[in-house]
Amino acid sequence: MGLKSTIEDKLTELVGHEWQTRNGLTVPGTDDIVLRDGAVQLDAVYLYADMMGSTQLVSDFAPGTAAKVTRAFISSACRVIRNRDGHIRSFDGDRVMGIFVGVGKEGRAVRTALEITHVTDKLVRPALERRLPSLVQRGFKLRHVSGAASGPVFMARAGVYNHNDLISIGTAANVAAKLSDVREDDQYRSYITRSLYDVLPNDCAVTDGKVMWQAHTVPVNGEQLAVCRSNWEWGIS
């Protein structure tokens, strides 16, 4: 059978079936969903942490140096996500996605975003600059942006046998990814939707009587989206 016939046959199967959908209380792994027609619906908070400056890294530094910087950021962000019971389900170059479900998911996701700021600025960047002095010499400063949004999501598997992964369909995943792409002001490192902010526990919104977030709007999918942005960080021990 030729490639054309194989793709046409598979399209009939992939598009023509009915989804076998179940409601989920935990984030599924790839093997938890049937490749052909399985799907899980979740109420979740999606968090994307995106490292900035990849173009400069690739153009100005040796591949080994760029890889060390990217790996240091991604590895540290992943540890912060997992420490708050977030589930890591996707990497995209220099960006990592975490999914939070269950009790307290909103607060855990937002604390994670603020902790990633602390870890990036106070731990990762100083360690890189000590061990890789060429970063400072050539003017590279490790920076990032985190974006978070909440809502229902439809998860399924996409790909072929032995080469597939989970896909997330829903506004939360899409908007969180777009918020991690915001590049408007270096001092603001965390962006969350206004609807997510409105359900945060108080200690994630106010500290020592000071509001940690600023109301703002950013263009997302052709519209001005109400968000809150923050330049605060959450320390770790």
Beta strands, then each sheet from edge to edge (+ up, - down):
strand 1: 20-23
strand 2: 38-51
strand 3: 87-92
strand 4: 95-100
strand 5: 144-160
strand 6: 163-169
strand 7: 190-193
strand 8: 206-207
strand 9: 210-211
strand 10: 214-220
strand 11: 223-230
sheet 1: 1+ 2+ 4- 3+
sheet 2: 1+ 2+ 5- 6+
sheet 3: 1+ 2+ 5- 7- 11+ 10-
sheet 4: 8+ 9-
end
